[in-house]
Amino acid sequence: MSVRTFGIRGDLVFLLLLLAGSLSANVWLSRRTVQAAPPMRVVGRIPGPEPGTELPVLDAVNLDGSSNSYDFRTAGVPTIVFVLRKDCGWCSRNLRNVKAIAAQTKGRFRVVALSLDSAPEARQYVKQRQIDLPMYVQPGDAARVAFKGFQSTPQTVVINTAGRIEKAWTGAFLPPLDEEVSSYFTVKLPGLDTDAAPGRVGDCEGPNGGGFSAGAIAQFKEGFKRCEADGKWEPVTIPGLPAGQ
């Protein structure tokens, strides 16, 4: 074997070893990067009620079809408004917590429910879910403005006796939201009702058990992915909305 041939083979072996070492280093670095900094799950936040917003009176309809004007300023104590839909699976799962809050805050808060369904649908839902709360339907324009179009359910909103939104949460009371809600109302929450029928989940269910309405999905359809048949949420970024984790 000539000295020249040996030199060429040696260079080739050296290059192959260098290439293998480079590939190994890249694989190691990529694995370490994934473990150290997992990708962020980012979603757009659908606008909801904001503290400080004025809503002195809730114009709505009783379940018997008669008109009703609920004046928060004359309620004597702050009012908790639970917003729900019969087809919102998380609303049904969260009802046990809603009932617990109503039972444990008597005398400190008044509690009402606001359904986004028709009166007949709401009456059926009340009977089916055994809801012992005043319930209204067909909220007026002022409420729709204050609640930013009711684009997500369930919602829990506290309105004080000055007719202003004091606190608002969107979604079912999953951790860590359940601790915040328990602390705010000084109540003990029993947790979600896992046996409750989820209802129709064709409307995408968002983070923390928030169900987005068909209207919200239509408005921001370019930012949503299709929900799976089981209602699982796929995080996406919605153009024009502030991002959140």
CYANA upper distance limits for C-alpha pairs under 8 A (distance plus 0.5 A):
  1 MET  CA      5 THR  CA      7.14
  1 MET  CA      6 PHE  CA      7.44
  2 SER  CA      6 PHE  CA      6.91
  3 VAL  CA      7 GLY  CA      6.72
  4 ARG  CA      8 ILE  CA      6.89
  5 THR  CA      9 ARG  CA      6.78
  6 PHE  CA     10 GLY  CA      6.55
  7 GLY  CA     11 ASP  CA      6.69
  8 ILE  CA     12 LEU  CA      6.75
  9 ARG  CA     13 VAL  CA      6.70
 10 GLY  CA     14 PHE  CA      6.65
 11 ASP  CA     15 LEU  CA      6.70
 12 LEU  CA     16 LEU  CA      6.72
 13 VAL  CA     17 LEU  CA      6.70
 14 PHE  CA     18 LEU  CA      6.65
 15 LEU  CA     19 LEU  CA      6.62
 16 LEU  CA     20 ALA  CA      6.68
 17 LEU  CA     21 GLY  CA      6.61
 18 LEU  CA     22 SER  CA      6.67
 19 LEU  CA     23 LEU  CA      6.76
 20 ALA  CA     24 SER  CA      6.70
 21 GLY  CA     25 ALA  CA      6.67
 22 SER  CA     26 ASN  CA      6.74
 23 LEU  CA     27 VAL  CA      6.77
 24 SER  CA     28 TRP  CA      6.69
 25 ALA  CA     29 LEU  CA      6.59
 26 ASN  CA     30 SER  CA      6.56
 27 VAL  CA     31 ARG  CA      6.72
 28 TRP  CA     32 ARG  CA      6.69
 29 LEU  CA     33 THR  CA      6.58
 30 SER  CA     34 VAL  CA      6.79
 31 ARG  CA     35 GLN  CA      6.74
 32 ARG  CA     36 ALA  CA      6.45
 33 THR  CA     37 ALA  CA      6.32
 33 THR  CA     38 PRO  CA      8.18
 34 VAL  CA     38 PRO  CA      5.70
 34 VAL  CA     39 PRO  CA      8.13
 40 MET  CA    245 GLN  CA      7.71
 41 ARG  CA    235 PRO  CA      6.60
 41 ARG  CA    236 VAL  CA      8.28
 41 ARG  CA    245 GLN  CA      6.33
 42 VAL  CA    235 PRO  CA      6.43
 42 VAL  CA    236 VAL  CA      6.55
 42 VAL  CA    237 THR  CA      6.56
 42 VAL  CA    243 ALA  CA      6.82
 42 VAL  CA    244 GLY  CA      6.19
 42 VAL  CA    245 GLN  CA      5.35
 43 VAL  CA    235 PRO  CA      5.63
 43 VAL  CA    236 VAL  CA      5.32
 43 VAL  CA    237 THR  CA      5.30
 43 VAL  CA    238 ILE  CA      7.22
 43 VAL  CA    243 ALA  CA      6.27
 43 VAL  CA    244 GLY  CA      6.13
 43 VAL  CA    245 GLN  CA      6.80
 44 GLY  CA    236 VAL  CA      7.38
 44 GLY  CA    237 THR  CA      5.68
 44 GLY  CA    238 ILE  CA      5.25
 44 GLY  CA    239 PRO  CA      8.20
 44 GLY  CA    241 LEU  CA      6.10
 44 GLY  CA    242 PRO  CA      6.52
 44 GLY  CA    243 ALA  CA      5.33
 44 GLY  CA    244 GLY  CA      6.69
 45 ARG  CA    238 ILE  CA      8.42
 45 ARG  CA    241 LEU  CA      6.86
 45 ARG  CA    242 PRO  CA      6.81
 45 ARG  CA    243 ALA  CA      6.86
 45 ARG  CA    244 GLY  CA      6.99
 46 ILE  CA    151 GLN  CA      7.42
 46 ILE  CA    152 SER  CA      7.74
 46 ILE  CA    216 ALA  CA      8.19
 46 ILE  CA    241 LEU  CA      7.94
 47 PRO  CA    148 LYS  CA      6.68
 47 PRO  CA    151 GLN  CA      7.84
 48 GLY  CA    147 PHE  CA      6.29
 48 GLY  CA    148 LYS  CA      5.87
 48 GLY  CA    149 GLY  CA      8.45
 48 GLY  CA    150 PHE  CA      7.74
 48 GLY  CA    151 GLN  CA      7.75
 48 GLY  CA    152 SER  CA      8.02
 48 GLY  CA    170 THR  CA      7.94
 49 PRO  CA     53 THR  CA      8.05
 49 PRO  CA    146 ALA  CA      6.56
 49 PRO  CA    147 PHE  CA      5.04
 49 PRO  CA    148 LYS  CA      6.59
 49 PRO  CA    157 VAL  CA      8.09
 49 PRO  CA    165 ILE  CA      8.10
 49 PRO  CA    168 ALA  CA      6.71
 50 GLU  CA    146 ALA  CA      8.31
 50 GLU  CA    147 PHE  CA      8.37
 50 GLU  CA    165 ILE  CA      7.28
 50 GLU  CA    167 LYS  CA      7.97
 50 GLU  CA    168 ALA  CA      7.21
 51 PRO  CA    164 ARG  CA      7.81
 51 PRO  CA    165 ILE  CA      5.28
 51 PRO  CA    166 GLU  CA      5.40
 51 PRO  CA    167 LYS  CA      6.01
 51 PRO  CA    168 ALA  CA      7.36
 52 GLY  CA    164 ARG  CA      6.01
 52 GLY  CA    165 ILE  CA      5.76
 52 GLY  CA    166 GLU  CA      6.72
 53 THR  CA    146 ALA  CA      6.84
 53 THR  CA    164 ARG  CA      5.93
 53 THR  CA    165 ILE  CA      5.84
 54 GLU  CA    146 ALA  CA      7.60
 54 GLU  CA    163 GLY  CA      6.31
 54 GLU  CA    164 ARG  CA      4.88
 54 GLU  CA    165 ILE  CA      6.93
 55 LEU  CA     72 PHE  CA      8.44
 55 LEU  CA    142 ALA  CA      7.50
 55 LEU  CA    143 ALA  CA      7.30
 55 LEU  CA    146 ALA  CA      7.14
 55 LEU  CA    159 ILE  CA      8.33
 55 LEU  CA    163 GLY  CA      5.65
 55 LEU  CA    164 ARG  CA      6.08
 55 LEU  CA    165 ILE  CA      7.60
 56 PRO  CA     71 ASP  CA      6.55
 56 PRO  CA     72 PHE  CA      6.18
 56 PRO  CA     73 ARG  CA      6.77
 56 PRO  CA    162 ALA  CA      7.58
 56 PRO  CA    163 GLY  CA      4.43
 56 PRO  CA    164 ARG  CA      7.26
 57 VAL  CA     69 SER  CA      6.77
 57 VAL  CA     70 TYR  CA      5.97
 57 VAL  CA     71 ASP  CA      4.91
 57 VAL  CA     72 PHE  CA      6.46
 57 VAL  CA     73 ARG  CA      8.32
 57 VAL  CA    163 GLY  CA      7.69
 58 LEU  CA     68 ASN  CA      8.49
 58 LEU  CA     69 SER  CA      6.06
 58 LEU  CA     70 TYR  CA      5.44
 58 LEU  CA     71 ASP  CA      6.93
 58 LEU  CA     72 PHE  CA      8.17
 58 LEU  CA    139 PRO  CA      7.53
 58 LEU  CA    140 GLY  CA      7.61
 58 LEU  CA    142 ALA  CA      8.02
 58 LEU  CA    143 ALA  CA      6.71
 59 ASP  CA     67 SER  CA      8.16
 59 ASP  CA     68 ASN  CA      6.44
 59 ASP  CA     69 SER  CA      4.98
 59 ASP  CA     70 TYR  CA      6.90
 59 ASP  CA    139 PRO  CA      6.40
 59 ASP  CA    140 GLY  CA      5.63
 59 ASP  CA    142 ALA  CA      8.30
 59 ASP  CA    143 ALA  CA      7.93
 60 ALA  CA     67 SER  CA      6.68
 60 ALA  CA     68 ASN  CA      5.86
 60 ALA  CA     69 SER  CA      6.81
 60 ALA  CA     70 TYR  CA      8.38
 60 ALA  CA    136 TYR  CA      6.55
 60 ALA  CA    137 VAL  CA      6.31
 60 ALA  CA    138 GLN  CA      5.83
 60 ALA  CA    139 PRO  CA      4.90
 60 ALA  CA    140 GLY  CA      6.27
 61 VAL  CA     65 GLY  CA      6.39
 61 VAL  CA     66 SER  CA      6.16
 61 VAL  CA     67 SER  CA      5.03
 61 VAL  CA     68 ASN  CA      5.87
 61 VAL  CA    119 ALA  CA      8.47
 61 VAL  CA    136 TYR  CA      5.99
 61 VAL  CA    137 VAL  CA      5.65
 61 VAL  CA    138 GLN  CA      6.28
 61 VAL  CA    139 PRO  CA      7.64
 62 ASN  CA     66 SER  CA      5.84
 62 ASN  CA     67 SER  CA      6.60
 62 ASN  CA     68 ASN  CA      6.74
 62 ASN  CA    119 ALA  CA      8.01
 62 ASN  CA    135 MET  CA      7.38
 62 ASN  CA    136 TYR  CA      5.47
 62 ASN  CA    137 VAL  CA      6.91
 63 LEU  CA    119 ALA  CA      5.55
 63 LEU  CA    120 PRO  CA      7.82
 63 LEU  CA    122 ALA  CA      7.64
 63 LEU  CA    123 ARG  CA      6.86
 63 LEU  CA    135 MET  CA      7.43
 63 LEU  CA    136 TYR  CA      6.76
 63 LEU  CA    137 VAL  CA      7.45
 64 ASP  CA    119 ALA  CA      7.63
 65 GLY  CA    119 ALA  CA      7.21
 71 ASP  CA     75 ALA  CA      7.16
 71 ASP  CA    163 GLY  CA      8.39
 72 PHE  CA     78 PRO  CA      7.83
 72 PHE  CA     79 THR  CA      7.34
 72 PHE  CA    159 ILE  CA      7.49
 72 PHE  CA    160 ASN  CA      7.33
 72 PHE  CA    161 THR  CA      6.00
 72 PHE  CA    162 ALA  CA      7.75
 72 PHE  CA    163 GLY  CA      5.93
 73 ARG  CA    160 ASN  CA      7.88
 73 ARG  CA    161 THR  CA      4.77
 73 ARG  CA    162 ALA  CA      5.84
 73 ARG  CA    163 GLY  CA      5.95
 74 THR  CA    161 THR  CA      7.25
 75 ALA  CA     79 THR  CA      7.86
 75 ALA  CA    110 ARG  CA      8.01
 75 ALA  CA    161 THR  CA      7.18
 76 GLY  CA    161 THR  CA      7.16
 77 VAL  CA    107 GLY  CA      8.22
 77 VAL  CA    108 ARG  CA      6.69
 77 VAL  CA    109 PHE  CA      5.88
 77 VAL  CA    110 ARG  CA      7.04
 77 VAL  CA    160 ASN  CA      7.58
 77 VAL  CA    161 THR  CA      6.71
 78 PRO  CA    108 ARG  CA      7.90
 78 PRO  CA    109 PHE  CA      5.65
 78 PRO  CA    110 ARG  CA      6.85
 78 PRO  CA    158 VAL  CA      7.20
 78 PRO  CA    159 ILE  CA      6.17
 78 PRO  CA    160 ASN  CA      4.77
 78 PRO  CA    161 THR  CA      6.02
 79 THR  CA    109 PHE  CA      5.95
 79 THR  CA    110 ARG  CA      5.10
 79 THR  CA    111 VAL  CA      6.16
 79 THR  CA    112 VAL  CA      7.84
 79 THR  CA    158 VAL  CA      6.19
 79 THR  CA    159 ILE  CA      5.79
 79 THR  CA    160 ASN  CA      6.86
 79 THR  CA    161 THR  CA      8.37
 80 ILE  CA    109 PHE  CA      7.19
 80 ILE  CA    110 ARG  CA      6.61
 80 ILE  CA    111 VAL  CA      5.26
 80 ILE  CA    112 VAL  CA      6.78
 80 ILE  CA    156 THR  CA      7.39
 80 ILE  CA    157 VAL  CA      6.17
 80 ILE  CA    158 VAL  CA      5.06
 80 ILE  CA    159 ILE  CA      6.98
 81 VAL  CA    111 VAL  CA      6.66
 81 VAL  CA    112 VAL  CA      5.66
 81 VAL  CA    113 ALA  CA      6.06
 81 VAL  CA    114 LEU  CA      7.18
 81 VAL  CA    155 GLN  CA      8.41
 81 VAL  CA    156 THR  CA      6.33
 81 VAL  CA    157 VAL  CA      5.61
 81 VAL  CA    158 VAL  CA      6.80
 81 VAL  CA    159 ILE  CA      8.16
 82 PHE  CA     98 VAL  CA      8.24
 82 PHE  CA    111 VAL  CA      8.27
 82 PHE  CA    112 VAL  CA      6.90
 82 PHE  CA    113 ALA  CA      5.18
 82 PHE  CA    114 LEU  CA      6.46
 82 PHE  CA    154 PRO  CA      7.64
 82 PHE  CA    155 GLN  CA      6.27
 82 PHE  CA    156 THR  CA      5.26
 82 PHE  CA    157 VAL  CA      7.02
 83 VAL  CA    113 ALA  CA      6.48
 83 VAL  CA    114 LEU  CA      5.28
 83 VAL  CA    115 SER  CA      6.40
 83 VAL  CA    116 LEU  CA      7.92
 83 VAL  CA    153 THR  CA      6.91
 83 VAL  CA    154 PRO  CA      6.01
 83 VAL  CA    155 GLN  CA      5.44
 83 VAL  CA    156 THR  CA      6.93
 84 LEU  CA     88 CYS  CA      7.52
 84 LEU  CA     91 CYS  CA      6.29
 84 LEU  CA    113 ALA  CA      7.98
 84 LEU  CA    114 LEU  CA      6.92
 84 LEU  CA    115 SER  CA      5.63
 84 LEU  CA    116 LEU  CA      6.87
 84 LEU  CA    153 THR  CA      6.10
 84 LEU  CA    154 PRO  CA      5.52
 84 LEU  CA    155 GLN  CA      7.42
 85 ARG  CA     91 CYS  CA      7.34
 85 ARG  CA    115 SER  CA      6.15
 85 ARG  CA    116 LEU  CA      5.95
 85 ARG  CA    117 ASP  CA      6.58
 85 ARG  CA    153 THR  CA      7.54
 85 ARG  CA    154 PRO  CA      8.09
 86 LYS  CA     91 CYS  CA      8.06
 86 LYS  CA     92 SER  CA      8.07
 86 LYS  CA    115 SER  CA      8.38
 86 LYS  CA    117 ASP  CA      7.50
 86 LYS  CA    121 GLU  CA      8.08
 86 LYS  CA    122 ALA  CA      7.75
 86 LYS  CA    125 TYR  CA      6.79
 86 LYS  CA    199 GLY  CA      7.74
 87 ASP  CA    198 PRO  CA      8.46
 87 ASP  CA    199 GLY  CA      5.53
 87 ASP  CA    200 ARG  CA      5.53
 87 ASP  CA    201 VAL  CA      7.49
 88 CYS  CA     92 SER  CA      7.31
 88 CYS  CA    153 THR  CA      7.44
 88 CYS  CA    154 PRO  CA      8.03
 88 CYS  CA    198 PRO  CA      7.80
 88 CYS  CA    199 GLY  CA      6.71
 88 CYS  CA    200 ARG  CA      7.20
 88 CYS  CA    201 VAL  CA      7.19
 88 CYS  CA    203 ASP  CA      8.43
 88 CYS  CA    211 GLY  CA      6.81
 89 GLY  CA     93 ARG  CA      6.92
 89 GLY  CA    197 ALA  CA      7.60
 89 GLY  CA    198 PRO  CA      4.45
 89 GLY  CA    199 GLY  CA      5.35
 89 GLY  CA    200 ARG  CA      7.12
 89 GLY  CA    201 VAL  CA      6.84
 89 GLY  CA    211 GLY  CA      8.32
 90 TRP  CA     94 ASN  CA      6.46
 90 TRP  CA    153 THR  CA      8.40
 90 TRP  CA    154 PRO  CA      7.38
 90 TRP  CA    171 GLY  CA      7.98
 90 TRP  CA    172 ALA  CA      6.46
 90 TRP  CA    198 PRO  CA      7.35
 90 TRP  CA    209 GLY  CA      6.20
 90 TRP  CA    210 GLY  CA      7.45
 90 TRP  CA    211 GLY  CA      7.47
 91 CYS  CA     95 LEU  CA      6.81
 91 CYS  CA    153 THR  CA      7.43
 91 CYS  CA    154 PRO  CA      5.78
 91 CYS  CA    172 ALA  CA      7.34
 92 SER  CA    129 ARG  CA      8.40
 92 SER  CA    193 ASP  CA      8.19
 92 SER  CA    196 ALA  CA      6.70
 92 SER  CA    197 ALA  CA      7.69
 92 SER  CA    198 PRO  CA      7.19
 92 SER  CA    199 GLY  CA      8.28
 93 ARG  CA    172 ALA  CA      8.08
 93 ARG  CA    192 LEU  CA      5.72
 93 ARG  CA    193 ASP  CA      5.20
 93 ARG  CA    194 THR  CA      6.84
 93 ARG  CA    195 ASP  CA      8.33
 93 ARG  CA    196 ALA  CA      6.10
 93 ARG  CA    197 ALA  CA      8.26
 93 ARG  CA    198 PRO  CA      7.61
 94 ASN  CA     98 VAL  CA      6.97
 94 ASN  CA    172 ALA  CA      5.97
 94 ASN  CA    173 PHE  CA      7.21
 94 ASN  CA    191 GLY  CA      8.12
 94 ASN  CA    192 LEU  CA      5.73
 94 ASN  CA    193 ASP  CA      7.04
 95 LEU  CA     99 LYS  CA      6.63
 95 LEU  CA    192 LEU  CA      8.09
 95 LEU  CA    193 ASP  CA      7.93
 96 ARG  CA    100 ALA  CA      6.76
 96 ARG  CA    190 PRO  CA      7.42
 96 ARG  CA    191 GLY  CA      7.57
 96 ARG  CA    192 LEU  CA      6.92
 96 ARG  CA    193 ASP  CA      6.70
 97 ASN  CA    101 ILE  CA      6.73
 97 ASN  CA    173 PHE  CA      8.06
 97 ASN  CA    189 LEU  CA      6.07
 97 ASN  CA    190 PRO  CA      6.59
 97 ASN  CA    191 GLY  CA      6.62
 97 ASN  CA    192 LEU  CA      7.20
 98 VAL  CA    102 ALA  CA      6.80
 99 LYS  CA    103 ALA  CA      6.69
 99 LYS  CA    131 ILE  CA      8.29
100 ALA  CA    104 GLN  CA      6.58
100 ALA  CA    187 VAL  CA      8.36
100 ALA  CA    188 LYS  CA      8.08
100 ALA  CA    189 LEU  CA      6.88
100 ALA  CA    190 PRO  CA      7.79
101 ILE  CA    105 THR  CA      6.41
101 ILE  CA    185 PHE  CA      8.06
101 ILE  CA    187 VAL  CA      7.04
101 ILE  CA    188 LYS  CA      8.47
101 ILE  CA    189 LEU  CA      7.88
102 ALA  CA    106 LYS  CA      6.99
102 ALA  CA    110 ARG  CA      8.27
102 ALA  CA    111 VAL  CA      6.51
104 GLN  CA    187 VAL  CA      6.71
105 THR  CA    109 PHE  CA      6.21
105 THR  CA    110 ARG  CA      8.39
105 THR  CA    185 PHE  CA      7.72
105 THR  CA    187 VAL  CA      8.06
106 LYS  CA    110 ARG  CA      7.52
111 VAL  CA    133 LEU  CA      7.49
111 VAL  CA    134 PRO  CA      8.08
112 VAL  CA    133 LEU  CA      6.32
112 VAL  CA    134 PRO  CA      5.60
112 VAL  CA    135 MET  CA      6.41
112 VAL  CA    136 TYR  CA      8.39
113 ALA  CA    133 LEU  CA      7.04
113 ALA  CA    134 PRO  CA      6.65
113 ALA  CA    135 MET  CA      5.06
113 ALA  CA    136 TYR  CA      6.87
114 LEU  CA    135 MET  CA      6.08
114 LEU  CA    136 TYR  CA      5.41
114 LEU  CA    137 VAL  CA      6.32
114 LEU  CA    139 PRO  CA      8.26
115 SER  CA    122 ALA  CA      6.99
115 SER  CA    135 MET  CA      7.40
115 SER  CA    136 TYR  CA      6.60
115 SER  CA    137 VAL  CA      5.54
115 SER  CA    138 GLN  CA      8.08
116 LEU  CA    137 VAL  CA      6.49
116 LEU  CA    138 GLN  CA      7.04
116 LEU  CA    139 PRO  CA      8.35
117 ASP  CA    121 GLU  CA      6.46
117 ASP  CA    122 ALA  CA      6.38
117 ASP  CA    137 VAL  CA      7.06
117 ASP  CA    138 GLN  CA      8.04
118 SER  CA    122 ALA  CA      6.55
118 SER  CA    137 VAL  CA      7.00
118 SER  CA    138 GLN  CA      7.67
119 ALA  CA    123 ARG  CA      6.58
119 ALA  CA    137 VAL  CA      6.70
120 PRO  CA    124 GLN  CA      6.82
121 GLU  CA    125 TYR  CA      6.72
122 ALA  CA    126 VAL  CA      6.59
122 ALA  CA    137 VAL  CA      8.09
123 ARG  CA    127 LYS  CA      6.83
124 GLN  CA    128 GLN  CA      6.53
125 TYR  CA    129 ARG  CA      6.40
126 VAL  CA    130 GLN  CA      6.00
126 VAL  CA    131 ILE  CA      5.48
126 VAL  CA    132 ASP  CA      8.18
127 LYS  CA    131 ILE  CA      7.35
139 PRO  CA    143 ALA  CA      6.53
139 PRO  CA    144 ARG  CA      7.28
140 GLY  CA    144 ARG  CA      6.90
141 ASP  CA    145 VAL  CA      6.72
142 ALA  CA    146 ALA  CA      6.74
143 ALA  CA    147 PHE  CA      6.43
144 ARG  CA    148 LYS  CA      6.39
144 ARG  CA    149 GLY  CA      5.24
144 ARG  CA    150 PHE  CA      6.96
145 VAL  CA    149 GLY  CA      6.52
150 PHE  CA    213 SER  CA      8.31
151 GLN  CA    212 PHE  CA      6.49
151 GLN  CA    213 SER  CA      5.82
151 GLN  CA    215 GLY  CA      7.32
151 GLN  CA    216 ALA  CA      5.79
152 SER  CA    170 THR  CA      7.64
152 SER  CA    171 GLY  CA      8.45
152 SER  CA    210 GLY  CA      6.73
152 SER  CA    211 GLY  CA      5.91
152 SER  CA    212 PHE  CA      4.88
152 SER  CA    213 SER  CA      6.05
152 SER  CA    216 ALA  CA      8.08
153 THR  CA    170 THR  CA      7.17
153 THR  CA    171 GLY  CA      6.84
153 THR  CA    210 GLY  CA      6.11
153 THR  CA    211 GLY  CA      5.54
153 THR  CA    212 PHE  CA      6.94
153 THR  CA    213 SER  CA      7.84
154 PRO  CA    170 THR  CA      6.54
154 PRO  CA    171 GLY  CA      5.66
154 PRO  CA    172 ALA  CA      6.84
154 PRO  CA    209 GLY  CA      8.48
154 PRO  CA    210 GLY  CA      6.64
154 PRO  CA    211 GLY  CA      7.32
155 GLN  CA    168 ALA  CA      7.75
155 GLN  CA    169 TRP  CA      6.28
155 GLN  CA    170 THR  CA      5.02
155 GLN  CA    171 GLY  CA      6.54
155 GLN  CA    172 ALA  CA      8.45
156 THR  CA    168 ALA  CA      6.17
156 THR  CA    169 TRP  CA      5.68
156 THR  CA    170 THR  CA      6.92
157 VAL  CA    165 ILE  CA      7.50
157 VAL  CA    166 GLU  CA      8.14
157 VAL  CA    167 LYS  CA      6.30
157 VAL  CA    168 ALA  CA      4.83
157 VAL  CA    169 TRP  CA      6.94
158 VAL  CA    165 ILE  CA      6.37
158 VAL  CA    166 GLU  CA      5.93
158 VAL  CA    167 LYS  CA      5.56
158 VAL  CA    168 ALA  CA      6.75
159 ILE  CA    163 GLY  CA      6.63
159 ILE  CA    164 ARG  CA      5.89
159 ILE  CA    165 ILE  CA      4.86
159 ILE  CA    166 GLU  CA      5.94
159 ILE  CA    167 LYS  CA      7.76
160 ASN  CA    164 ARG  CA      6.13
160 ASN  CA    165 ILE  CA      6.95
160 ASN  CA    166 GLU  CA      6.66
170 THR  CA    210 GLY  CA      6.61
171 GLY  CA    207 PRO  CA      8.13
171 GLY  CA    208 ASN  CA      5.93
171 GLY  CA    209 GLY  CA      5.20
171 GLY  CA    210 GLY  CA      4.40
171 GLY  CA    211 GLY  CA      7.71
172 ALA  CA    192 LEU  CA      8.41
172 ALA  CA    208 ASN  CA      6.78
172 ALA  CA    209 GLY  CA      5.42
172 ALA  CA    210 GLY  CA      6.95
173 PHE  CA    177 LEU  CA      5.97
173 PHE  CA    178 ASP  CA      5.11
173 PHE  CA    181 VAL  CA      8.08
173 PHE  CA    191 GLY  CA      7.90
173 PHE  CA    192 LEU  CA      7.81
173 PHE  CA    208 ASN  CA      7.97
173 PHE  CA    209 GLY  CA      8.22
174 LEU  CA    178 ASP  CA      5.90
174 LEU  CA    191 GLY  CA      8.28
174 LEU  CA    192 LEU  CA      8.16
174 LEU  CA    208 ASN  CA      6.65
174 LEU  CA    209 GLY  CA      7.82
175 PRO  CA    179 GLU  CA      7.29
176 PRO  CA    180 GLU  CA      7.41
177 LEU  CA    181 VAL  CA      6.73
178 ASP  CA    182 SER  CA      6.52
178 ASP  CA    189 LEU  CA      7.87
178 ASP  CA    191 GLY  CA      8.49
179 GLU  CA    183 SER  CA      6.56
180 GLU  CA    184 TYR  CA      6.64
181 VAL  CA    185 PHE  CA      6.77
182 SER  CA    186 THR  CA      5.87
182 SER  CA    187 VAL  CA      5.50
182 SER  CA    188 LYS  CA      6.43
182 SER  CA    189 LEU  CA      6.97
183 SER  CA    187 VAL  CA      7.40
201 VAL  CA    205 GLU  CA      7.57
201 VAL  CA    229 ALA  CA      8.31
201 VAL  CA    230 ASP  CA      7.66
201 VAL  CA    231 GLY  CA      5.84
202 GLY  CA    227 CYS  CA      7.87
202 GLY  CA    229 ALA  CA      7.82
202 GLY  CA    231 GLY  CA      7.22
203 ASP  CA    211 GLY  CA      7.14
203 ASP  CA    212 PHE  CA      6.59
203 ASP  CA    213 SER  CA      6.56
203 ASP  CA    214 ALA  CA      6.47
203 ASP  CA    217 ILE  CA      8.36
203 ASP  CA    227 CYS  CA      8.30
203 ASP  CA    231 GLY  CA      8.23
204 CYS  CA    211 GLY  CA      6.43
204 CYS  CA    212 PHE  CA      6.13
204 CYS  CA    213 SER  CA      8.15
204 CYS  CA    217 ILE  CA      8.33
204 CYS  CA    226 ARG  CA      8.30
204 CYS  CA    227 CYS  CA      6.15
204 CYS  CA    231 GLY  CA      6.71
204 CYS  CA    232 LYS  CA      8.13
204 CYS  CA    233 TRP  CA      7.10
205 GLU  CA    209 GLY  CA      6.76
205 GLU  CA    210 GLY  CA      6.07
205 GLU  CA    211 GLY  CA      4.56
205 GLU  CA    212 PHE  CA      6.46
205 GLU  CA    231 GLY  CA      6.64
205 GLU  CA    232 LYS  CA      7.31
205 GLU  CA    233 TRP  CA      6.32
206 GLY  CA    210 GLY  CA      5.25
206 GLY  CA    211 GLY  CA      6.05
206 GLY  CA    212 PHE  CA      7.13
206 GLY  CA    233 TRP  CA      6.13
207 PRO  CA    233 TRP  CA      7.69
212 PHE  CA    216 ALA  CA      6.69
212 PHE  CA    217 ILE  CA      7.20
213 SER  CA    217 ILE  CA      6.87
214 ALA  CA    218 ALA  CA      6.61
215 GLY  CA    219 GLN  CA      6.59
216 ALA  CA    220 PHE  CA      6.68
216 ALA  CA    221 LYS  CA      8.44
217 ILE  CA    221 LYS  CA      5.64
217 ILE  CA    224 PHE  CA      7.54
220 PHE  CA    224 PHE  CA      7.34
220 PHE  CA    238 ILE  CA      7.40
220 PHE  CA    239 PRO  CA      8.43
222 GLU  CA    238 ILE  CA      7.94
222 GLU  CA    239 PRO  CA      8.38
223 GLY  CA    236 VAL  CA      7.08
223 GLY  CA    237 THR  CA      6.58
223 GLY  CA    238 ILE  CA      4.75
223 GLY  CA    239 PRO  CA      6.74
224 PHE  CA    236 VAL  CA      6.86
224 PHE  CA    237 THR  CA      8.32
224 PHE  CA    238 ILE  CA      7.43
225 LYS  CA    234 GLU  CA      7.17
225 LYS  CA    236 VAL  CA      7.64
227 CYS  CA    231 GLY  CA      6.26
227 CYS  CA    232 LYS  CA      6.70
227 CYS  CA    233 TRP  CA      6.72
227 CYS  CA    234 GLU  CA      7.43
228 GLU  CA    232 LYS  CA      6.15
228 GLU  CA    233 TRP  CA      8.07
237 THR  CA    243 ALA  CA      7.31
238 ILE  CA    243 ALA  CA      8.22
